[in-house]
């Protein structure tokens, strides 16, 4: 006879949870007494756990470890606040920051991960059946309550423009049941420059309760509608011409109101001015590393350091340029690196508009460990503080923690992007980015266009500075802006006390190829219009 009534699992893998829940010889419920260790920038794969929980009747849930970062508020001599943890008071032995593993900070401000947790656990599921006709299945995940307590609003959105909106009649879907509804929208006609159209539904409380105010959004869903995108093709006949010059160890490319320079010594794009504004401090440089998260520190960080990924440098092998047409110059740079087995190749296509299309090939030897990221790092002048992106937001997201971040256009500043994890680490990533812009107060700056999607982040703190610091007050902020443009970044996992990154969210050592376009923004230019232009 079993000695307990409930099967308890502690930090199981997805496979282990599924195996226990599917065991036909068992009738007892299965619960995770601890899972999803929320230490620092964590956890990942909440969705995958809850896919299993909802797929098997005997899987009844689990307990995230844990709710709040248990740090103690301190202040430096100049009054700067910071949170202390084990060892900061001379206490020995101690567990360091192993008490800093909550979904909220000590002052009860939510971590970005809490928005993911809320989304994955929301009590209403929406499944698209026919988006041409607006047919959806609504599933009530409550055990005892119908859905009549919600006001259900909907909107059709393209970028920042609401094309149509409305409120649905109240639903009385019984607990544990579903019903089919139709949202009465009309698919908009395709328009030039309109790349995507989205349907969003919002379930908000109709009345206040002792714990939840009226109008609080309990659940939401978002779906891309089947509206054909009409991208405009650039007219080469009207494009201004380019000239080239090779002087002072620099390959110069001159356009109507811009000038670019590639170093003959390093192969880097190290000069770029447009309309009298300097756009660059440092051009694209290969990056395969991130400041280790708490999960990384207990799994991959030592392997990255051993391979030299944290101090990777590129060394020019060849630099070649060709004027393909009056309006187009191509520059090819091949780089060896300080990491054995890694070769980086760039093709820059410079157009008469000032646009630079970057094709990046990275060959990575199979003996290297799974990587933190595949991308490039740039440094921009401090003036380009205004940060706008079309992707998931408004908070940070990662490939295994992005369900709670809706696709949209978001406006921020580089300084506001800082996420003050008590022990500094990787922060601020944006996933599924269509385009991102950094501008000054006049509207000048640089636009990054994914071909098709990127991951992007912008910081005033270098990754090396994050990795060195043990507390937030030890961080060195720099005036210039570090811009990360990535094909992909590794997932987060939960390896500080649990499983690591799931295989589908790892970046294995192999060859990678991706492209993006850089555009020099002039005052008044519309980012979405520029991003919709088609170049070969």
N, C-alpha and C positions, 0 to 999 in steps of 0.2 A: 504494500500500500504506500502511496506517496506520502511523504512527511510534511509537505507544504501544499497549500491550495493554489498558489500562483508561481509560475516559473519566472525567475528574475534573471536578467542578463545585464552585465556591466560592460559598457563600451563594446558592444558586439559589432562585427562587420555587418555590412548590408546582407551578405550571403548567409551569415550565421543567424541573423534575425529571421530571414526568409525560411531557412531550413527548420528552425524551431516552430515557426508559425504554421508551416505546412505539414508538420509531422502528424500523420493520420492515426498514429497510435496514442496520441495525447488529446485530452479534452480541456486541460487547464489553460487559463489565459496566460499570455506571455507579455511581460512588461520590462522595459529597460530601466533598472534602478538608477543608472546614470548613462548618459550619452551626450554627444554634441558638446564636448568640452569647450566652453566659451572664453578661452584665455586669450586676451589681446584681440588681434584681428582674426576672428574665428566665430563660429564654426562654419564649415562647408558641408554640403550634401544633406541639408535638412530635408529637402524635397525627396531625395531618394529614400530616406528612412520612412517618410510619411506615405510614399507610394506603397511601400510594403505593408505598413500598418493598415492602410485602407483596402489593400488587396486581400488580406487574411482576417477572418472574423476573430480569431483567437489573439491576434496582435492588438493590444489595447492602448499602447502609447509608451511614454517614457518621461524621464525627468532630466532636463538639461542641467548640467553642472556649470555655473550655478546662476543665481539671480543677480548678485551685485558684486562689483569689485570691492574687496575689503581692504582698501587703502586708507591711510590716516593722513588727513590734511596737515601740511606743514607750509612754512613760508621761508624763503631765503632772506638774507639780511636786507635786501632791497625791497622786500614785500612780495616777491613773486611766489604765487601758490604752486604747490606740487604735492603729490601723494607718495607717502612712504610705504614700504613693505618690509618683509623679513630681512634683517641685517642692517637696516638703516639706523638702528638705535644701539648698535654694538652687541646685539643679541646673538648668542651662539649656543647651540646650533640653530639654524633657521632654514626655511624653505624658500628664501628669496621671494620672487614675485608669484609664487604658486597660490597665493591667496587673491591674486588679481585675475579672476576668471569668470566675471559676470556678464550678463547681457546689458547691464547699466553701470554707469560710473558711480562712485561713492555718493555723489550729490544727486543721484537718481535721474540724471540725464540719460536717455537711451543711447546705447551703441547703435551703429548702423545695422548690426546683426539682429536687433530686436524687431526691426521692420521686416526682415526676412522671416523671422519666427512667426510674427503676426500673420504674414501673408500665407505661409505654408499651413497654418492651423485655422485659417478663416472658415467660418461655418457654412458658407455658401459656395458651391462650385458651379461654374458656368462653362458649358461645353458647346462650341459652335457646331451646328448641324448643316446649315446652308446660309452662308454669309451673303450670297446674292439676294436672298429673300428675307434675311434678318431672323432666321429660325435658330433658336438656342434652346439647350436643355438646362434647366435650373435644378440643382440638387441641393436639398436641405440636409446638412450634416448634423443639425441639432438632434438630440435624443428625445426631447420633450416639447419643443417649441416650434410652432409653424412660422412662416415668414411674413405674417401680417404686420409685424412691428417695424418693417423697413419701408422707407421711401426709396424707390428704385428709379434713379435718373440715368439718362443715356445721352451721349454726345458723339457726333461725327467730327473728327479733328484732322486737319492737315497742317503739319508744323505747329504754328501757334494760332491758327485760324479755326474757329468753331463754325462748321458749315451747316450744322443742323443739331437740334437737341430737343429733349422732351422728358416727360415723366411717365412711367408705366403704371397701369392700374395696380392696386395692391395685390400681392400674391398670398395665398393661404396654403402653400405647399406643406403638407404634413411632415412631421419629423421623420427623417430617414427615407423620404420619398423624393421623386422628381416630377417635373412637368415641363411641357414644351411651350415656349412663348414665341411671339414674333415681335421684334422691335420695328416700328413703322417708319424706317428710314428709306430714302431713295438713294441708290448708289450714284455719287456725283459723276459727271462726265469727265473723262481725262482732259487735263489741261497741261500745256507746256510749262515745265518748271515745277509742277506738283508731283513730287516723287512718291509719296506714300499717303494713304488715308487710313485712319484708325477709328474703330468703334470702342468706346469705353463705357462700362456700366459701373455705377456706384450704388452700394447698399448702405443707407444711412438710417440711424435710429429715428423713428417717427416721434417718439416721446422720450423725455428724460427718465432715467431710473436713478436710484441712489448712487450708483457707481459710474454711470455713463451718461454724458449730457445729450440733449437732443441734437440731432444733426451729425453725430459722430459717425465717421465712415468705418463700418465693421468689415466690409469686404468690397473688392473691386475686381474687374476683369477687363482685359484689353485684347483686341484682335485686329490684325491688319486686314483691311477689306480688299477684295479682288478688283481693284481699280488699276487699269493699265497706267504705268508711269510713262510720261512723254518727256524724255530728256532732249534738250536742244543740242544740236551739233554745232561746234565752233566753225565759223566761216574763215577758212585760211586765206581766201582772196582779199579779205579786209584786214588781215592781221599785220601789224607793223613788222618791219624787218629787224634783223639782228646783225651786229658786227662783233668780231672777236679780235683779241689782242693778247700777245704773250710777252709780258714785261715783268721785271722785278720778281721773278719766280712765281708768278701768278698767271693763270689762264683767265682772262677777263671776257665776259660776255655782256655786251651793251645793248639795251633796248631803248624804247622811246622815253621812258621815265624811270628806268631801273638799271642796275648794274650788279652783276654777280662775279665772284672771283673764286677760283679753285686753286688751292695751293699745289704747286708742282712738287713740293717736298712731302706733304702728307696725303695729298689727294682729296682733302676735305673741302667742302663748300664752306669757306670761312669769311666771305664778304657777301653782303646782300643789302643793297639800299634801294628804296623806292620813294619817289617824290620827296627826296631829301631826308627820309627817315631810315635809320639803320635797323634792319630786321633781325640780325643775328649777332650773338656773341660767339657761339660755336655751332657749326653745322652738324648734320647727322653722324653719330658714332654708334657702332654696334654695342648693344647691351643685352646680356644674357643673365643678369643677376638682379636681385632686389634685396633691400634691407630685410633680413630674416624676420618673419613673424615668430611668435612664440611656438607655433606648430613647426615652422621650419627649423627653429633652433634645436628642436628635439628629434629632428629627422634628417633633413637635407643640407642644412647650413654647413656642416663640417665637410661634406663631400664637395660642395660648391667651392669652399675655400681651398681645399686640397687640390682641386683642378685649376685654381687660379681665376675662376670666373668673376670674383669680386674685384679683381684688379686687371681685367682684360684690357689689352691695348692693341690697336691696329697699326700695321706697318705697310706702307705703300709698296706694291709690286709693280703695277703698271697704271698709267693714266693716259687715256687717248680721247681725242675730241674730233668730231666731224660735223661740218655744217651740212645737214641733210637737205635743207631748203632755206630760202631767204629768211623764213620765220621760225626755223627750228635748228637748234644745235644739240647734239648728243655728246655726253661726256661719260666715258666708262672708266671706272676705278676698280681695281682688284687689290684686295688687302689680305696679307697674311696677318696672323694674330699671335699674341703671346701665349695662347692656349693651344697646345698641340692638337691637330686635327680639325681646327676651325678656320675656314676661309670665308671671307665676306666680299661680295661683288655688288657694286652699285651701277645702275644706269640712270643718269640724270638726263631727262629730255626737257630742254629749256625752250619755251615758246615765246613768240613776240608779245604776248599779253603779259609776260612776266611770270606765268605759271611754270612750275617745275614739277614734272612727274618723276617720281622716284620708284624704280624697280629694284628690289633688294633680294638677292639670293644669298643664303647662308648655308654652307655645308658644315655639318657637325659630326665629328667622329663618333662611332657607335660605342666607344669605350667610356664616353662621358656620362655622368648621371643625368636623370631627368632635370630639366632646366627650370629656372624661375620665370623666365620671360624670353620672348623672341621679339626683338625690336631695336629701335634706335633711341638715343638720347640727344636732345638739342638743348642749347642754352640761349635764352632770349633776353633782351634788355628789360630792365625793371619796369619800364613804362607800360608794358603790355599786361596790365594787371587784370583787365576785364576778361573774364573767362566765360564763354558760352559754348554749349555743345548740344548736338542732336543725337541722343542715345539714351541709355538708361540712367535714371536719377530719381530724386535730386541727390541722394546720398551715394556713397561709394558702392561698387558692386564688383563681384568676381565671378568667374565662369561657373563655380559651384555655389554661388550665393548671390543670385540676381533676380529671383522670382519676385521679390518685394520692391523692385525698382522698375517703374513704368517707363516706356519709351516716350520721349518728348523733347522739347527744346527747353533747356535750363540755363539760367543766368546766375553767375556767381562772381567771385574774385579769387585770385590765386591764394591770397591769404586766408580766405574763408574756407578753402578746401582742406585745411589742416584738420586732421582727426587726432586729438591728444591722447592716444593710448598711453597708459601710465608708464609702461616700459616702451620707449619709442621703437617703432617698426614700420614696415611697409603700410602705406595708407593711400586713400583717395582715388583708387582706380575707377575708371568708367568703362563699362562694357557695351558692346553693340553700338559703337559710335559711328554715325554716318558722316558727321563733320564736327570739327571743333575749331573755335576761333579765340585768339588772344589779341586784344586791341587796347590802344591807349584812349585817353579821354577825347581825342579828336576823331576816333574811329579808324585810325591807321593800325596795321598789325599784320598778322599772318593767319591764314585759314588752312587747316589740314582736312583733306577730303579722303575718306576711306574708299577703297576700290575692291570689295564693297564696304566691309566693316573693319573697324579697328578697336583697340583698347587704348585709352588715353588718360594721362594724369599730368597735372601741373603743380609744382611745388616751389617753395622758397628754401627747402631743406634738401641737401644732397643725400643720396642713399647711404653713402659712407658715414655721414654725420649721424644719421638715424641709427646705424649699426653700432657706432661707438658709444652712444649715450645710454645710460641706465635709467635716467629720469628725464622728465620733460624740461626741467630748468637747465640741463646740461646741453641742450640742443643749440647748434649754431645756425642762425638764419642768415641767408645771403640775399643781397638786393636783387640779383638777377634771377630769372625764372628757369627752372629745370622742367623741360617738356619731354615727357616720355610718349613715344608713338610706337605701339606694339601690335604685331600680328595677334599675339595672344600672351596671356600671363597664366601661370600655373594656378590651379585651384588652391583653396585654403586647407581643406581637410580638417582633422581634429587631432593631430598627432601629439599635441602636448600631453594628452592623456587619452589616447584612443586611436582609431584607425587613421592612416595617412590619407593623402589625396587619392581619390578613386582613379583607376586607370584611364578612363575617358577624359579626365581633366588634367592629366599629366602631359608634359612636353618632352617626349622622348628624344634622344639624340639621333638626328637624321637630317636630311636636307629640307630647308624651308624656302618658300618664295612668296612674296607679297608685294603689293604696290600701294602707293598713296600719292596724292597731289598736294603741293604747296602753292598757295596763291597769296600774293602781296595785296592786302586789303587797303583800299583807298577809302577816304571818308564817304559815308553814304551808301557804300556797296551792301547789297543784301546777300547774306551768307548762303541762304538756301538757293537763291537764283544762281550764284556762282558755282555752288556745289553740283547743281543739276546739269551743268554744261558737260558735253561729251567730247573728250579728246581721244585720239587713236591710241 
